[in-house]
Amino acid sequence: MINPNNNPNFRMISHQGFSVTDQWLGNSRVSSYIGSAEQGFQWAETDIKFTSDNIPVCCHDRAYTDSHDGQTRIVIGEHTLAELKTYGYYGEVIATFDEVLYTCKTNGLGLYIDHLDPWDDERWNTLFSLVLKYKMEDHVAWLTNREPVIERVLAWDPTAEISLVTAEQDLSPIIAMAEKYQTDLNTITINMIYTKHPVEEVIELNRRLPRGVRLEVWIIDDPAVMYEYLPYVSGFTTNTISPKDL
């Protein structure tokens, strides 16, 4: 079998980190990123939410259930970080963006950052300062299809990697966006949901893409499907396939 991680131009990305147990999957816990590295991933993904005291934490949803009692609904934006740390988060406690970046840095992982909003300067500056704190500027990719977000990131770092995420059938708007924002300095990828784009279409899409723009797909959890797409994309995001499986 081929190991895609042997190709320096190909990425396997663990969705919300990687858990070796079926019960929890990733969920952006600290252990999820340690697990990603242990399983041979070179990249992982997370989602950003802010607490009421403006601390970025990593969680896909705006609310979660306290795993201590299995009942209490915790709305992230209604609590301080100190309050959130008293609740259970999938058997652990919710991780700050700082903690996730540190874990990725110390375990050799790049990080895709998702759920980005047109926040105020304070919140954006917090994110940027944390990326700089761990010298991760060249090891993060910003997942978005929102032009104000793209412009905010590129104003901060003209060399930043932007991953244009889309679940749409028609890729013409996202290809136009790639053309608009690609420069000689930055990196642009198109990150599309594979279920709407069969392999035959992907082959044709590669002929239409602006020079230097790469295609990535999400979320593939079947190795057989992954191998179908492997020759025609530059990366895939997964919940359950690890490089060790391949």
FIFI-317498 format. One line per 5 residues: their letters; for each residue x, y, z of N, C-alpha, C. Coordinates in steps of 0.2 Angstrom, whole numbers, padded with zeros to 4 digits, m for minus. Each point is the difference from the previous one (the first is absolute). Last residue first. Example, Ala and Ser with C-alpha at 12.3 -4.5 7.8 and 13.67 -1.06 7.14 Angstrom:
! FIFI-317498
SA> 0064/m0011/0035/0004/0006/0001/m0004/0005/0003  0002/m0028/0000/m0004/0006/0000/0004/0006/0000
***
This chain:
! FIFI-317498
LDKPS> m0013/0014/0032/0002/0000/m0007/0007/m0003/m0001  m0011/0004/0022/m0004/m0004/m0004/0002/m0001/m0007  0011/0015/0014/0002/m0006/0002/m0004/m0006/m0004  m0005/0024/m0002/0006/m0002/m0004/0002/m0007/0002  m0025/0005/0005/0006/0002/0002/0006/m0002/m0005
ITNTT> m0029/0004/0002/0006/m0003/m0004/0006/0003/0003  m0021/0008/0008/0001/m0007/0002/0006/m0004/m0004  m0010/0023/m0003/m0001/m0001/0007/0003/m0006/0002  0008/0017/m0021/m0003/m0006/0002/m0002/0000/0008  0009/0015/m0025/m0002/0000/0007/m0004/m0006/0002
FGSVY> 0019/0005/m0021/m0007/m0001/0002/0000/0000/0008  0016/0008/m0024/m0001/m0001/0007/m0007/m0002/0001  0009/0005/m0021/0006/0001/0004/m0001/m0001/0007  m0012/m0011/m0024/0000/0005/0005/0006/0001/0004  m0004/m0017/m0017/m0002/0006/m0003/m0001/0006/0005
PLYEY> 0007/m0024/0004/0004/0003/m0006/m0002/0007/m0002  m0013/m0012/0018/0007/0002/0001/0004/0003/m0005  m0024/m0009/0001/0002/0007/m0001/0007/0002/0001  m0008/m0023/0003/m0002/0003/m0007/0002/0007/m0001  0005/m0010/0021/0005/m0002/m0006/m0003/0002/m0006
MVAPD> m0014/0004/0019/0006/0004/0000/0005/m0002/m0006  m0019/m0013/0004/m0002/0006/m0004/0006/0005/0000  0003/m0020/0012/m0001/m0002/m0008/m0002/0007/m0003  0002/0001/0024/0007/m0001/m0004/m0001/m0001/m0008  m0017/0013/0017/0000/m0007/m0003/0007/0000/m0004
DIIWV> m0009/0020/0011/0001/m0005/0005/0000/m0007/m0003  0001/0028/m0007/0001/m0007/m0002/0001/m0004/0005  m0011/0025/m0004/0004/m0003/0005/0000/m0008/m0003  0008/0020/m0013/m0003/m0002/0006/m0006/m0003/0000  0023/0009/m0017/m0007/m0003/0001/m0001/m0001/0008
ELRVG> 0017/0016/m0019/0000/m0005/0006/m0008/m0002/0001  0018/0013/m0020/m0007/m0003/0002/0001/m0004/0006  0015/0022/m0010/0000/m0007/0001/m0008/m0002/0002  0015/0021/m0014/m0005/m0002/0005/m0001/m0007/0000  0015/0010/m0015/0003/0000/0006/m0006/m0002/0006
RPLRR> m0007/0010/m0024/0006/m0003/0001/0002/0000/0008  m0026/0000/m0006/0006/0004/m0001/0007/m0003/0002  m0021/m0016/m0008/0003/0004/0006/0005/0005/m0002  m0011/m0017/m0014/m0003/0007/0000/0003/0004/0005  0005/m0023/m0004/0002/0003/m0006/m0002/0008/0001
NLEIV> m0005/m0015/0017/0007/0001/0000/0002/0004/m0006  m0022/m0009/0002/0001/0007/0004/0007/0001/0000  m0007/m0020/m0010/m0001/0006/m0005/0001/0006/0004  0002/m0020/0012/0005/0000/m0005/0000/0006/m0004  m0017/m0003/0016/0006/0002/0003/0006/0001/m0005
EEVPH> m0021/m0010/m0006/0000/0007/0000/0006/0003/0003  m0001/m0023/0000/0000/0002/m0007/m0001/0008/m0001  m0002/m0011/0021/0007/0000/m0002/0000/0003/m0007  m0021/0008/0014/0003/m0007/m0002/0007/0001/m0003  m0015/0016/0016/0004/0001/m0005/0004/m0007/m0001
KTYIM> m0015/0005/0018/m0004/0004/m0006/0005/0000/m0006  0007/m0011/0021/m0006/m0003/m0002/m0004/0003/m0006  0021/0009/0011/0001/m0005/m0005/m0007/m0003/m0003  0006/0024/0011/m0003/m0006/0002/0000/m0005/m0006  0019/0020/0002/m0007/m0001/m0002/m0002/m0007/0003
NITIT> 0019/0020/m0001/m0001/m0005/0004/m0007/m0002/0000  0021/0014/m0013/m0007/m0001/0000/m0002/m0006/0004  0023/0018/0002/m0003/m0007/m0002/m0008/0001/0000  0024/0017/m0001/m0008/m0001/0000/m0001/m0007/m0001  0022/0017/0009/m0003/m0007/m0003/m0007/0000/0001
NLDTQ> 0019/0022/m0003/m0004/m0004/0004/m0002/m0007/m0003  0014/0018/m0011/0002/m0001/0007/m0004/m0005/0004  m0004/0008/m0023/0006/m0003/0000/0003/m0002/0007  m0027/0002/m0003/0006/0004/m0002/0006/m0004/0000  m0029/m0002/0002/0007/m0003/m0001/0005/0005/m0002
YKEAM> m0024/0004/0003/0004/0001/0006/0007/m0003/m0001  m0018/0000/m0017/0001/0006/0002/0005/0001/0006  m0005/m0021/m0010/0003/0004/m0005/0001/0007/0003  m0012/m0015/0013/0007/m0002/0000/0004/0005/m0005  m0023/0002/0000/0003/0003/0006/0007/m0002/0001
AIIPS> m0012/m0009/m0018/0001/0007/m0001/0003/0004/0006  m0006/m0023/0002/0005/0001/m0004/0002/0007/m0002  m0019/m0005/0012/0006/m0001/0005/0006/0001/m0005  m0021/0002/m0010/0001/0005/0004/0006/m0001/0004  m0006/m0018/m0014/0002/0006/m0004/0001/0006/0005
LDQEA> m0008/m0023/0004/0006/0002/0003/0002/0007/m0004  m0023/m0015/0006/0003/0004/m0005/0006/0004/0003  m0012/m0014/0014/0001/m0004/m0006/0004/0004/m0005  0003/0004/0027/m0004/0001/m0006/0001/m0004/m0006  0011/0004/0023/m0004/m0006/m0001/m0005/0000/m0006
TVLSI> 0026/0011/0009/m0007/0001/m0003/m0003/m0007/0000  0023/0016/0008/m0004/m0005/0001/m0007/0001/m0003  0027/0009/m0003/m0007/0002/m0001/m0005/m0006/0000  0024/0007/0011/m0003/m0006/m0002/m0007/0002/m0001  0025/0014/0002/m0008/0000/0001/m0003/m0006/m0003
EATPD> 0025/0009/0010/m0003/m0005/m0004/m0008/0001/0002  0020/0020/0001/m0004/m0005/0003/m0003/m0005/m0004  0014/0021/m0003/0002/m0007/m0002/m0004/m0005/0003  m0003/0023/0005/m0001/m0001/m0008/0002/m0006/m0002  m0008/0009/0024/0005/m0004/m0002/m0001/m0001/m0008
WALVR> m0014/0015/0012/0005/m0002/0005/0006/m0003/m0002  m0018/0004/m0015/0003/0007/0002/0005/m0001/0006  m0012/m0019/m0008/0006/0002/m0005/0002/0007/0002  m0018/m0008/0013/0006/m0005/0001/0006/0003/m0005  m0021/0011/m0002/0003/0001/0007/0006/m0004/0001
EIVPE> m0012/m0004/m0020/0003/0007/0000/0003/0002/0007  m0013/m0020/m0002/0006/m0001/m0004/0004/0007/0000  m0021/0001/0011/0005/m0004/0004/0007/m0001/m0004  m0019/0011/m0011/0003/0004/0006/0005/m0004/0004  m0011/m0012/m0017/0005/0004/m0003/0003/0005/0006
RNTLW> m0009/m0026/0002/m0003/0007/0001/0006/0005/m0002  0000/m0024/0001/m0002/0002/m0006/m0003/0007/0000  0019/m0018/0015/m0005/0005/0000/m0003/0001/m0008  0022/m0010/0018/m0006/m0003/m0004/m0006/0005/0000  0028/0001/0003/m0006/0003/0002/m0006/m0002/m0004
AVHDE> 0025/m0011/0009/m0004/0002/m0006/m0007/0002/0002  0028/m0003/0011/m0008/0000/0000/m0003/0002/m0007  0024/m0001/0005/m0003/m0007/0002/m0007/0001/0002  0015/0018/m0004/0001/m0004/m0006/m0003/m0007/0001  0000/0016/0018/m0003/0003/m0006/0000/m0004/m0006
MKYKL> 0007/m0004/0024/m0004/m0004/m0004/m0003/0003/m0006  0013/0006/0022/0003/0000/m0006/m0003/m0005/m0005  m0007/0006/0022/0002/m0006/m0001/0004/m0001/m0007  m0010/0021/0007/0003/m0003/0006/0004/m0006/m0001  m0014/0009/m0017/0007/0003/0000/0004/m0003/0006
VLSFL> m0023/m0005/m0002/0004/m0003/m0005/0007/0002/0000  m0014/0011/0015/0001/m0007/0002/0004/m0004/m0005  m0007/0022/m0005/0005/0000/0005/0002/m0007/0002  m0019/0003/m0014/0007/0001/m0004/0006/0000/0005  m0022/m0002/0009/0001/m0005/m0004/0007/0000/m0003
TNWRE> m0008/0019/0011/0001/m0006/0005/0002/m0006/m0004  m0007/0019/m0012/0007/0001/0003/0002/m0006/0005  m0022/0000/m0009/0004/m0001/m0005/0008/0000/0003  m0017/0007/0014/0000/m0007/m0001/0004/m0002/m0005  m0002/0023/0004/0003/m0003/0006/0000/m0008/m0001
DDWPD> m0010/0014/m0017/0008/0000/0000/0002/m0004/0006  m0024/m0007/m0008/0003/0007/0001/0008/m0001/0001  m0014/m0018/m0015/0000/0002/0007/0003/0007/0000  m0010/m0017/m0018/0003/0007/m0001/0000/0003/0007  0003/m0027/m0002/m0005/0005/m0001/0003/0007/m0001
LHDIY> 0006/m0029/m0001/0002/0007/0001/m0005/0005/m0002  0003/m0026/0001/m0006/0004/0003/0003/0007/0002  0020/m0017/m0004/m0007/0001/m0003/m0004/0004/0005  0027/m0008/m0006/m0004/0004/0005/m0006/0002/m0003  0022/m0019/m0002/m0006/0003/m0004/m0004/0004/0005
LGLGN> 0026/m0009/0004/m0007/0001/0002/m0004/0004/m0005  0025/m0017/0004/m0003/0006/m0003/m0007/0000/0002  0019/m0013/0014/m0006/0000/m0004/m0001/0007/m0003  0017/m0011/0016/0002/0001/m0007/m0006/0000/m0004  0002/0000/0025/m0001/m0006/m0003/0001/0000/m0008
TKCTY> 0001/0019/0014/0004/m0004/0004/0000/m0007/m0003  m0014/0017/m0009/0007/0002/0000/0004/m0005/0002  m0023/m0003/0003/0002/m0001/m0007/0007/0001/m0001  m0009/0005/0021/0001/m0007/m0001/0002/m0002/m0007  m0004/0023/0006/0006/m0003/0003/0001/m0008/m0001
LVEDF> m0019/0011/m0008/0006/0002/m0004/0006/m0003/0003  m0020/m0003/0012/0000/m0004/m0006/0006/0002/m0004  m0004/0012/0019/0002/m0007/0002/0001/m0004/m0006  m0008/0022/m0003/0007/0000/0002/0002/m0007/0001  m0022/0003/m0004/0004/0001/m0006/0007/0000/0001
TAIVE> m0015/m0012/0019/0000/0007/m0003/0004/m0001/m0007  m0016/m0019/0011/0007/0002/m0001/0000/0007/m0003  m0017/m0015/0017/0001/0003/m0006/0007/0003/m0001  m0003/m0021/0015/m0003/0006/0001/0002/0004/m0007  m0005/m0027/0003/0005/0004/0002/m0002/0007/0002
GYYGY> m0015/m0017/m0008/0005/m0004/0005/0006/0004/0002  m0017/0010/m0014/0002/m0006/m0003/0005/m0004/0004  m0004/0020/0011/0000/0001/m0007/0002/m0007/m0004  m0009/0012/0026/0003/m0006/m0004/m0001/0001/m0007  0001/0021/0019/m0004/m0005/m0003/0004/m0006/m0004
TKLEA> 0010/0020/0011/m0003/m0004/0005/m0005/m0006/m0003  0011/0017/m0013/0005/m0005/0002/m0003/m0004/0006  m0012/0019/m0009/0000/m0006/m0005/0005/m0006/0003  0000/0021/0012/m0006/m0004/0001/m0001/m0006/m0005  0018/0014/m0002/0001/m0003/0006/m0006/m0004/0002
LTHEG> 0000/0013/m0020/0004/m0006/0000/0001/m0003/0006  m0022/0014/m0003/0007/0001/0000/0004/m0006/m0001  m0026/0002/m0009/0005/m0001/0005/0007/0002/m0001  m0019/0001/m0016/m0003/0002/0006/0004/m0001/0006  0006/m0007/m0023/0000/0007/0001/m0003/0003/0006
IVIRT> m0001/m0024/m0004/0007/0002/0001/0000/0008/0001  m0019/m0017/0007/0001/0004/m0006/0006/0004/0001  m0010/m0024/0010/0005/0005/0001/0000/0004/m0006  m0017/m0018/0013/0002/0002/m0007/0004/0007/0002  m0005/m0024/0015/0000/0007/m0001/0003/0003/m0006
QGDHS> m0002/m0024/0005/m0006/0003/m0001/0000/0008/m0001  0017/m0018/0006/m0003/m0003/m0006/m0007/0004/m0002  0018/0002/0018/m0006/m0002/0002/m0004/m0002/m0006  0023/0006/m0002/0000/m0002/0007/m0007/m0003/0001  0005/0010/m0021/0001/m0007/0001/0001/m0003/0007
DTYAR> m0013/0022/m0012/0004/m0002/0005/0001/m0007/0001  m0007/0011/m0024/m0003/m0003/0007/0006/m0001/0004  m0001/0020/m0019/0001/m0007/0001/m0003/m0002/0006  0001/0022/m0020/m0002/m0003/0007/0002/m0007/0000  0004/0013/m0019/0000/0005/0005/m0002/m0002/0007
DHCCV> 0014/m0016/m0018/m0007/0003/0001/0001/0006/0005  0020/m0012/m0007/m0004/0001/m0006/m0007/0004/0001  0024/0003/0014/m0007/m0004/0000/m0003/0001/m0006  0021/0011/0015/0000/m0004/m0005/m0006/m0005/0000  0007/0026/0010/0000/m0007/0001/m0002/m0004/m0006
PINDS> 0008/0027/0008/m0002/m0005/m0005/0001/m0007/0002  m0007/0023/0015/0006/m0005/m0001/m0002/m0005/m0006  m0013/0020/0011/0004/0001/m0007/0006/m0005/0000  m0018/0001/0017/0005/0004/0001/0005/0000/m0005  m0019/m0013/m0002/m0003/0007/0002/0006/0005/0002
TFKID> 0007/m0020/m0017/m0004/0000/0007/m0002/0007/0001  0004/m0011/m0025/0002/0004/0005/m0004/0000/0006  0008/m0017/m0022/m0006/0003/0004/0003/0005/0005  0009/m0017/m0023/0001/0005/0005/m0007/0003/0003  0011/m0024/m0012/m0004/0005/m0001/0000/0005/0006
TEAWQ> 0018/m0019/m0013/m0004/0002/0006/m0005/0005/m0002  0019/m0021/m0010/m0005/0006/m0001/m0003/0001/0006  0025/m0011/m0010/m0006/m0001/0003/m0005/0006/m0001  0025/m0014/m0010/m0005/0006/0001/m0006/m0002/0003  0017/m0016/m0004/0004/0006/0000/m0004/0007/0001
FGQEA> m0003/m0028/0008/m0002/0006/m0004/0005/0005/0001  0001/m0022/0011/0004/0002/m0006/m0003/0005/m0005  m0006/m0010/0023/m0003/m0004/m0006/0004/0002/m0007  0004/0012/0021/0002/m0007/0001/m0002/m0005/m0006  m0006/0023/0000/0007/m0001/m0001/0002/m0007/0001
SGIYS> m0022/0006/0004/0001/0001/m0007/0008/m0002/m0001  m0008/0000/0022/m0001/m0006/m0004/0001/0001/m0007  0003/0018/0014/0005/m0005/0001/m0001/m0006/m0004  m0017/0015/m0001/0006/0003/m0004/0006/m0005/0001  m0020/m0003/0012/m0001/m0002/m0007/0006/0002/m0004
SVRSN> m0001/0004/0023/0002/m0006/m0001/m0001/m0002/m0008  m0008/0021/0009/0008/0000/0000/0002/m0007/m0002  m0023/0006/m0010/0002/0000/0007/0008/m0001/m0001  m0018/0001/m0018/0004/0006/0002/0003/0000/0007  m0015/m0016/m0012/m0003/0005/0004/0005/0005/0003
GLWQD> 0000/m0025/m0012/0005/0005/0002/m0002/0005/0005  m0011/m0024/0001/0003/0003/m0006/0005/0005/0002  m0013/m0015/0015/0001/0007/0000/0002/0003/m0007  m0004/m0024/0004/m0005/0004/0004/0000/0007/m0001  0016/m0017/m0010/m0006/0002/m0004/m0005/0004/0004
TVSFG> 0027/0000/0004/m0006/m0003/0002/m0006/0002/m0005  0022/0009/m0002/0001/m0007/m0001/m0006/m0004/0002  0001/0027/m0008/0000/m0005/0006/0000/m0007/m0003  0007/0026/m0010/m0002/m0007/m0001/0000/m0003/0007  m0004/0027/m0011/0004/m0005/0003/m0002/m0007/m0001
QHSIM> m0013/0016/m0010/0000/0001/0007/0005/m0004/0004  0001/m0008/m0023/m0005/0004/0002/m0001/0001/0007  0023/m0006/m0014/m0005/m0003/0005/m0005/0005/0002  0015/m0003/m0023/m0002/0005/0005/m0005/m0003/0004  0020/m0005/m0020/m0005/m0003/0004/m0002/0004/0006
RFNPN> 0014/0006/m0025/m0002/0001/0008/m0006/m0005/0002  0021/0004/m0021/m0006/m0002/0002/m0001/0000/0007  0020/0005/m0012/m0005/0005/m0002/m0007/m0002/0001  0020/m0013/0006/0000/0007/0004/m0005/0005/m0003  0000/m0028/0002/0000/0006/m0006/0000/0006/0004
NNPNI> m0002/m0019/0013/0006/0000/m0003/0001/0005/m0006  m0020/m0004/0011/0004/0004/0004/0007/0000/m0002  m0018/m0014/m0009/0000/0007/m0002/0005/0004/0003  0002/m0026/m0004/m0001/0004/0006/0000/0007/m0002  m0006/m0024/m0013/0003/0006/0000/m0001/0004/0007
M> 0000/m0028/m0004/m0004/0006/0000/0004/0006/0000
***
